[in-house]
């Protein structure tokens, strides 16, 4: 909340500057550019850390550490997907369709 109030104050100063404002100095502009680039780097690092956490928790994505469980599960899933041919996919689809049909007919009820 404190940061929001500080930013609102800064925004108001920018919108309606005092009568003594004669522009920014080179040092102020350099400082602002450095501050913006530093904020961008922090945001990038935060996003990469979040992506690392997602990658570590996803069982179908190989993890950065090869001895971790998600990495092993991801490798197994990748080998399973790559090791199947078209006939295997057709049989998996047929069995999934049959199971879905049974579930649908169970919940739909009997026709009169």
Residue pairs with C-beta under 8 A, 6 or more apart in sequence:
24 32
52 64
55 61
55 63
55 64
55 70
56 63
56 64
56 68
56 70
57 70
58 70
58 74
59 69
59 70
59 73
59 74
59 77
60 73
60 74
60 77
60 78
61 70
61 74
62 70
62 71
62 74
62 75
62 78
63 70
63 71
63 74
64 71
65 71
84 92
